[in-house]
Amino acid sequence: MMLLHEVDKPGSDVDEYVDSLDAILAHKMEIISLLRGRLTNFRDHLREEEILSKKFYEQRAEVLDVFDLNDKDGFNSDDMQLLANLPQENLVKH
């Protein structure tokens, strides 16, 4: 606004106004370009986080399926058989 006010004065240099306005616009375009680059980077990080989160929950579901936590003690009959075959000194008592 200040530039426009200055150009309205008698005897002002219109070429100086045009050059100054061009410099301001170029600077603003550079800032916008940098901001868009950061936005693209942020978007990429969001996509990566989404992929990693999906993998985490898929692996978590697989682990829960392996241990079948619906059983009373968290062990199924195959797990109990494996435990029964271990030497007693290797078992930790709770």
Secondary structure, DSSP 8 states (H G I E B T S, - for coil): -HHHHHHTSTT--HHHHHHHHHHHHHHHHHHHHHHHHHHHHHHHHHHHHHHHHHHHHHHHHHHHHHHTTTSTTS--HHHHHHHHHS-GGGS---
